[in-house]
């Protein structure tokens, strides 16, 4: 597994874990209101998920073209 693909999967795993935690703990449970900073963290996590997906897809494309 190439380093690019490994980093992509790590980014995906961390961002999915944060989004799952946010949905489970902050949105579905009663408690204090969700702050602006937490919404920004959620948006950042979604962006990191997209970057991880792009990384994995580019690594696959590089492997198919034989530049690995």
Z-matrix of the N, CA and C atoms (Angstrom, degrees):
N
C 1 1.451
C 2 1.528 1 107.81
N 3 1.310 2 115.62 1 131.03
C 4 1.456 3 119.63 2 -178.41
C 5 1.526 4 110.27 3 -73.90
N 6 1.305 5 115.26 4 159.23
C 7 1.463 6 121.01 5 179.69
C 8 1.523 7 110.94 6 -62.41
N 9 1.326 8 116.76 7 -38.79
C 10 1.467 9 120.76 8 -179.68
C 11 1.525 10 110.61 9 -61.76
N 12 1.319 11 116.33 10 -43.51
C 13 1.460 12 120.55 11 -179.84
C 14 1.529 13 110.52 12 -68.11
N 15 1.319 14 117.63 13 -39.82
C 16 1.467 15 121.58 14 178.77
C 17 1.525 16 111.05 15 -62.61
N 18 1.320 17 116.62 16 -46.12
C 19 1.467 18 120.50 17 178.68
C 20 1.527 19 109.80 18 -62.66
N 21 1.315 20 117.86 19 -40.32
C 22 1.457 21 121.16 20 177.87
C 23 1.517 22 112.12 21 -59.60
N 24 1.333 23 116.57 22 -45.10
C 25 1.461 24 119.90 23 179.72
C 26 1.527 25 111.70 24 -67.51
N 27 1.321 26 117.28 25 -34.83
C 28 1.470 27 119.75 26 176.73
C 29 1.523 28 110.12 27 -65.20
N 30 1.339 29 117.35 28 -44.18
C 31 1.462 30 120.62 29 177.45
C 32 1.526 31 111.24 30 -59.98
N 33 1.313 32 116.63 31 -42.93
C 34 1.454 33 120.61 32 179.22
C 35 1.528 34 110.71 33 -63.00
N 36 1.325 35 117.30 34 -46.65
C 37 1.464 36 120.91 35 -177.36
C 38 1.526 37 112.04 36 -62.72
N 39 1.330 38 116.93 37 -44.09
C 40 1.464 39 120.31 38 -178.51
C 41 1.526 40 110.64 39 -66.71
N 42 1.318 41 116.76 40 -43.31
C 43 1.467 42 118.84 41 -177.91
C 44 1.528 43 111.33 42 -68.88
N 45 1.324 44 118.56 43 -38.93
C 46 1.459 45 120.71 44 177.79
C 47 1.528 46 110.32 45 -65.57
N 48 1.324 47 116.95 46 -38.85
C 49 1.465 48 120.03 47 178.11
C 50 1.526 49 110.77 48 -63.18
N 51 1.329 50 117.73 49 -41.57
C 52 1.461 51 120.22 50 179.60
C 53 1.522 52 111.25 51 -67.31
N 54 1.328 53 117.83 52 -43.66
C 55 1.465 54 120.52 53 179.62
C 56 1.530 55 110.11 54 -62.89
N 57 1.324 56 117.50 55 -42.02
C 58 1.466 57 121.02 56 178.45
C 59 1.528 58 110.49 57 -62.83
N 60 1.331 59 116.70 58 -44.05
C 61 1.462 60 120.00 59 177.67
C 62 1.520 61 110.76 60 -62.10
N 63 1.320 62 117.41 61 -44.75
C 64 1.458 63 121.72 62 -178.87
C 65 1.526 64 110.49 63 -60.36
N 66 1.328 65 116.61 64 -46.49
C 67 1.457 66 119.53 65 -179.67
C 68 1.521 67 111.71 66 -64.29
N 69 1.319 68 115.60 67 -42.72
C 70 1.460 69 119.83 68 -175.61
C 71 1.523 70 112.42 69 -72.74
N 72 1.321 71 117.22 70 -47.00
C 73 1.461 72 121.44 71 -171.88
C 74 1.520 73 112.79 72 -90.18
N 75 1.310 74 117.86 73 -41.76
C 76 1.469 75 119.78 74 -172.81
C 77 1.517 76 113.53 75 -91.61
N 78 1.326 77 118.77 76 -35.74
C 79 1.460 78 119.39 77 -176.05
C 80 1.527 79 113.72 78 -94.89
N 81 1.319 80 118.05 79 -38.29
C 82 1.456 81 120.62 80 -173.97
C 83 1.527 82 113.76 81 -90.91
N 84 1.313 83 118.59 82 -14.19
C 85 1.459 84 122.06 83 179.48
C 86 1.515 85 110.01 84 -101.95
N 87 1.323 86 117.40 85 144.67
C 88 1.471 87 118.59 86 175.04
C 89 1.524 88 110.37 87 -69.02
N 90 1.307 89 116.30 88 147.37
C 91 1.455 90 120.67 89 -179.36
C 92 1.512 91 110.52 90 167.87
N 93 1.323 92 115.95 91 -165.07
C 94 1.466 93 118.68 92 -179.47
C 95 1.529 94 111.18 93 -66.83
N 96 1.311 95 114.57 94 159.67
C 97 1.462 96 120.39 95 -179.42
C 98 1.532 97 111.12 96 -62.18
N 99 1.308 98 115.25 97 148.28
C 100 1.461 99 121.11 98 178.64
C 101 1.524 100 107.79 99 -75.49
N 102 1.335 101 115.51 100 127.98
C 103 1.461 102 120.63 101 -176.75
C 104 1.524 103 111.34 102 -84.88
N 105 1.329 104 114.63 103 165.09
C 106 1.464 105 121.46 104 -179.44
C 107 1.528 106 111.03 105 -59.88
N 108 1.331 107 116.91 106 -38.52
C 109 1.466 108 121.04 107 -179.66
C 110 1.529 109 110.84 108 -62.10
N 111 1.325 110 117.12 109 -38.64
C 112 1.454 111 120.39 110 179.82
C 113 1.528 112 111.55 111 -67.93
N 114 1.331 113 117.42 112 -36.60
C 115 1.461 114 120.07 113 175.47
C 116 1.526 115 110.12 114 -64.54
N 117 1.339 116 116.58 115 -40.50
C 118 1.472 117 119.91 116 177.85
C 119 1.527 118 111.10 117 -64.04
N 120 1.336 119 116.40 118 -38.90
C 121 1.467 120 119.98 119 176.54
C 122 1.526 121 111.06 120 -62.48
N 123 1.331 122 116.81 121 -39.30
C 124 1.464 123 120.73 122 178.10
C 125 1.525 124 110.77 123 -64.20
N 126 1.316 125 116.54 124 -45.65
C 127 1.469 126 120.61 125 178.68
C 128 1.527 127 110.19 126 -62.15
N 129 1.333 128 117.14 127 -42.61
C 130 1.463 129 121.01 128 177.06
C 131 1.512 130 112.10 129 -61.33
N 132 1.316 131 116.44 130 -38.73
C 133 1.458 132 120.06 131 178.88
C 134 1.524 133 111.33 132 -66.13
N 135 1.317 134 117.19 133 -37.58
C 136 1.466 135 120.58 134 177.52
C 137 1.527 136 110.04 135 -66.35
N 138 1.328 137 117.09 136 -38.99
C 139 1.465 138 120.90 137 176.98
C 140 1.526 139 110.22 138 -64.03
N 141 1.330 140 117.31 139 -42.02
C 142 1.470 141 120.93 140 178.24
C 143 1.521 142 110.42 141 -63.63
N 144 1.329 143 117.15 142 -36.99
C 145 1.465 144 120.58 143 175.59
C 146 1.529 145 110.73 144 -60.09
N 147 1.324 146 116.15 145 -44.10
C 148 1.472 147 119.79 146 178.85
C 149 1.523 148 111.09 147 -64.41
N 150 1.330 149 117.52 148 -40.89
C 151 1.464 150 120.16 149 178.17
C 152 1.528 151 111.44 150 -64.19
N 153 1.319 152 117.08 151 -39.40
C 154 1.460 153 120.56 152 177.14
C 155 1.515 154 111.69 153 -63.41
N 156 1.328 155 116.36 154 -40.77
C 157 1.461 156 120.58 155 177.72
C 158 1.526 157 110.84 156 -63.84
N 159 1.320 158 116.05 157 -42.19
C 160 1.465 159 120.23 158 177.68
C 161 1.529 160 110.22 159 -61.86
N 162 1.326 161 117.06 160 -41.81
C 163 1.461 162 121.61 161 179.14
C 164 1.525 163 111.14 162 -59.44
N 165 1.328 164 116.53 163 -47.29
C 166 1.465 165 120.29 164 -178.65
C 167 1.525 166 110.60 165 -63.95
N 168 1.334 167 117.03 166 -42.50
C 169 1.466 168 120.23 167 -179.17
C 170 1.528 169 111.59 168 -66.74
N 171 1.339 170 117.08 169 -39.28
C 172 1.467 171 119.53 170 178.01
C 173 1.522 172 111.45 171 -67.22
N 174 1.333 173 116.82 172 -36.97
C 175 1.466 174 119.40 173 177.16
C 176 1.525 175 110.49 174 -64.00
N 177 1.328 176 117.13 175 -39.53
C 178 1.465 177 120.32 176 177.99
C 179 1.522 178 110.62 177 -65.94
N 180 1.321 179 116.84 178 -40.62
C 181 1.464 180 120.37 179 179.36
C 182 1.529 181 110.17 180 -64.91
N 183 1.323 182 116.67 181 -41.08
C 184 1.478 183 120.98 182 179.33
C 185 1.526 184 109.75 183 -62.88
N 186 1.327 185 116.88 184 -41.02
C 187 1.468 186 119.96 185 -179.29
C 188 1.521 187 110.92 186 -66.79
N 189 1.340 188 116.62 187 -39.59
C 190 1.478 189 119.87 188 179.38
C 191 1.514 190 111.71 189 -65.75
N 192 1.322 191 116.80 190 -36.20
C 193 1.462 192 118.38 191 -177.68
C 194 1.519 193 112.89 192 -80.67
N 195 1.322 194 117.85 193 -8.77
C 196 1.453 195 121.78 194 175.80
C 197 1.507 196 115.54 195 85.87
N 198 1.298 197 117.64 196 18.35
C 199 1.473 198 120.28 197 -179.71
C 200 1.517 199 111.90 198 -92.53
N 201 1.276 200 119.42 199 10.68
C 202 1.461 201 123.75 200 -177.90
C 203 1.463 202 112.37 201 -84.97
